[in-house]
Amino acid sequence: MGRDPADAGPVMRAMKRLEMGWRVFAKVLSFATFGLGSLLMVALVFPVLRLVPGTREETTDRIQRAIHFSFRFFIWFMHFIRVTEKPRFEGLERLGRSAPCLIIANHPTLIDVVALIACVPRVDCVVKKELWNNFFIRGIVSAADYIPNDGGVDIVAEGIRRIRSGRSIIFFPEGTRSPMGGLGPFNRGFAQIAVRTGCAMLPVTIRCDPPTLMKGQDLCEVSSRRPQWVFSFDEPMNVHRFYEPTNSKAIAARKLSAAVRQYYEKRLSHAESGPGVS
């Protein structure tokens, strides 16, 4: 005998409630795992890596690789426990063709930087200065020798030094997560670095559908379906085509920053008007 259709509604609703409850628990579990894993990395893994003979830069590279693999595990773990759909990475092969470069990205969600570092074994990163005061994260950002974004000129000088030494840098022009439905103000530090070094810029467009872990959203908030991130690595930008050779460095940086903002506005507008990412 078939199931009475009248019984299907309550059963489906109960199953949906169970699934939503599990996703809230799994979301909390995933971030607890991230925090505990970060502390264990600092306490156990990094001291061992520092014992291996080598230069300071070689030690930093080993630590960055360890962080890379731990972040890859975290992204996999979130999918494994059904917090998220499997993220999609488009054009990832462009990373290998562009080093050293400035990897720039919009910043819609909390884990954007984690996913980007999970793609690149050896990369520097400009991160919020407040993370140096975060109990769980400060040991990671300090050991990896990431660059604190304090809004000062030091970030430009340090970025230039690292690009010229052959290192790639992840830089979020907004400096913090985007406001809902748009882009925040751009910090022109990334443009100053690009103009003064002439390095390639590799733009990454990040989309998340349905929106989650965004600015102003509760950490435990879950949507009706699991979110999926899409990371689109686009063609590298030749920064010189956005300004005139006779422009001063300041004017060139201003023009480049405006062009990059326009680029992201167009990309995100196109994504919203097209089909969903699922």
Rosetta blueprint (number, residue, H / E / L):
1 M L
2 G L
3 R L
4 D L
5 P H
6 A H
7 D H
8 A H
9 G H
10 P H
11 V H
12 M H
13 R H
14 A H
15 M H
16 K H
17 R H
18 L H
19 E H
20 M H
21 G H
22 W H
23 R H
24 V H
25 F H
26 A H
27 K H
28 V H
29 L H
30 S H
31 F H
32 A H
33 T H
34 F H
35 G H
36 L H
37 G H
38 S H
39 L H
40 L H
41 M H
42 V H
43 A H
44 L H
45 V H
46 F H
47 P H
48 V H
49 L H
50 R H
51 L H
52 V L
53 P L
54 G L
55 T L
56 R H
57 E H
58 E H
59 T H
60 T H
61 D H
62 R H
63 I H
64 Q H
65 R H
66 A H
67 I H
68 H H
69 F H
70 S H
71 F H
72 R H
73 F H
74 F H
75 I H
76 W H
77 F H
78 M H
79 H H
80 F H
81 I L
82 R L
83 V L
84 T L
85 E L
86 K L
87 P L
88 R E
89 F E
90 E E
91 G L
92 L L
93 E L
94 R H
95 L H
96 G H
97 R H
98 S H
99 A L
100 P L
101 C E
102 L E
103 I E
104 I E
105 A E
106 N L
107 H L
108 P L
109 T E
110 L L
111 I L
112 D H
113 V H
114 V H
115 A H
116 L H
117 I H
118 A L
119 C L
120 V L
121 P L
122 R L
123 V L
124 D E
125 C E
126 V E
127 V E
128 K E
129 K H
130 E H
131 L H
132 W H
133 N H
134 N L
135 F L
136 F L
137 I L
138 R H
139 G H
140 I H
141 V H
142 S H
143 A H
144 A L
145 D L
146 Y L
147 I E
148 P E
149 N E
150 D L
151 G L
152 G L
153 V L
154 D H
155 I H
156 V H
157 A H
158 E H
159 G H
160 I H
161 R H
162 R H
163 I H
164 R H
165 S L
166 G L
167 R L
168 S L
169 I E
170 I E
171 F E
172 F L
173 P L
174 E L
175 G L
176 T L
177 R L
178 S L
179 P L
180 M L
181 G L
182 G L
183 L L
184 G L
185 P L
186 F L
187 N L
188 R L
189 G H
190 F H
191 A H
192 Q H
193 I H
194 A H
195 V H
196 R H
197 T H
198 G L
199 C L
200 A E
201 M E
202 L E
203 P E
204 V E
205 T E
206 I E
207 R E
208 C E
209 D E
210 P L
211 P L
212 T L
213 L L
214 M E
215 K L
216 G L
217 Q L
218 D L
219 L L
220 C L
221 E L
222 V L
223 S L
224 S L
225 R L
226 R L
227 P L
228 Q E
229 W E
230 V E
231 F E
232 S E
233 F E
234 D L
235 E L
236 P L
237 M E
238 N L
239 V H
240 H H
241 R H
242 F H
243 Y L
244 E L
245 P L
246 T L
247 N L
248 S L
249 K H
250 A H
251 I H
252 A H
253 A H
254 R H
255 K H
256 L H
257 S H
258 A H
259 A H
260 V H
261 R H
262 Q H
263 Y H
264 Y H
265 E H
266 K H
267 R H
268 L H
269 S H
270 H H
271 A H
272 E H
273 S H
274 G L
275 P L
276 G L
277 V L
278 S L
